[in-house]
């Protein structure tokens, strides 16, 4: 086919042909690591009903053909016992198969986050063989932003170093970039536990960088009652560590909701303006017992109701 590169660009020859399905082989460079049987069956049913299948992309490999993109369609066609399958045959160099496979899958958004991270990392590690020197060049070849390459490489490294489960998205890992590893682990653990949403990770990371130690510590604590929204309101409107610690303790003691935290923040701001004490005084009546809040003791692990006995004396 001559020199595969012409003026710095790769020349790829293609043709469309019906091929015996037995002559088509899976791609060892396939970025996808697993194929869900149920989704394959749904795809097979769709092909059967429509009586049509989108061509898969292959390259000639010896006397057979090797899949570059479209392995799910090939597997679904096998389920239907099809004898032939439409293929686009590309003449492509061995060292560029992974790149071509990844480009095809990225355009179809077929890959899971870990699969994409793995493929990007493999391309980056083999950049010299592929003719890339920078992340910018690789990003251009894949048709994505350079920052996306950096994020996927960081996520790949973090996922393996920390043993982060495959179910944690690249977005979540990306949101914690730049934080100490222990802090990143704690945020990800809260996301895994369903205590922080993936969409709140960026906010959480921003708060951790700005908050006083009491807010930061409580926000990272498992099963904490302090949510990112609470912490954001506290840090944005109460500038001193004393004020932030005060309201964190009130959240823990009285189990305040997000709306109640907003109201309490405003009360503290007003109290500061008027020169009044920041602590909340109770208006009490003689002989009346008020339930103020609930408390889980971190030492004895028992649960307590906090009450006022009508004389401003705290009783269990």
C-alpha positions, 0 to 999 in steps of 0.5 A: 500500500506504499508509505502509510504516512503522507505529509504527516497524515496516515493514509487509510484505504477502505472498502465495503464487503460482505464477509463470512462471519467465521472469517472474522476474529475478535481484536486482541487490542479491543478497549472493551473488557467485557460484553454484557450478555443481556445487552447483546441479546437485546442487540441481536433481537434488534438486528433480527427485527430490522433485518439489517446490521451496521457494518463492522470495521475490520482489517485483513489479518493473514487469511482472515479479518480482525475486528477494529470496531463493532465487536458487539455487533459481531457477537450479536450476529453470531447469536443469530447464526448469521453466515455473513456480515457487512464489513468495512475493510481498512488497510491499517498498520499493526501499531495503529490498531488500538488507536483506531479501535479507541477512536471508533469506540469513543465516537460511539461512547461505547466504553466504560470509564475504566476501559477508556482510561486503560486504553488512553494509558496504553496509547500514551505508554506507546506514544513513540511507536504511534508517532505522538510526543505530547498529550496535545497530539494524542488528543488531536488524533482522538478528537478530544480535549487535551485536558480529557487525556490528562484526566483519564491518565490521572484517574488510571494512575489513582485507580490502580494506586488506591485500588479504587473500584471500577464502579467509581466514575472518572468524573468523581476521581477527576473532581478530587485532583490536587487534594491529598490522597487521604482526602481523595479517598475519603470523598470517594468513600462518601460517594460510594456510600451514597452520602455525596452525589457525584455532581457534588464532588467538585463543590466538596473539593472546593470546600475542603480547600477553604474550610476550617478544620472542624468543617473539613473534618466533619465533611469527610467523616463517614455518615456525617450529617454535614452535607456539601450544601451545608458546608458551602453555606457555612464557609461562604457566610461564616468566615471565622473558624470559631463560627464554623465550629459552632454551627458544625456542633449544632448540626451534630447535636440538633440534627439540623436540616439544610434549610435549618442550617441556612436559617441558623447561619443568618441568625449568627450573622445578625447576632454578630451585627448586633453584638449579641452572643453567637450561641442560641439561647432558649426561651424557657418556661418554669417546669417545662422540659424541652427536647432540644436535639439528639446525640450519638456519643462517640465514646459509649456509642449510646444515643441521648436526647438533649433536654432543657428542664425549664431552668436552663439546666441541661439534663439527659 
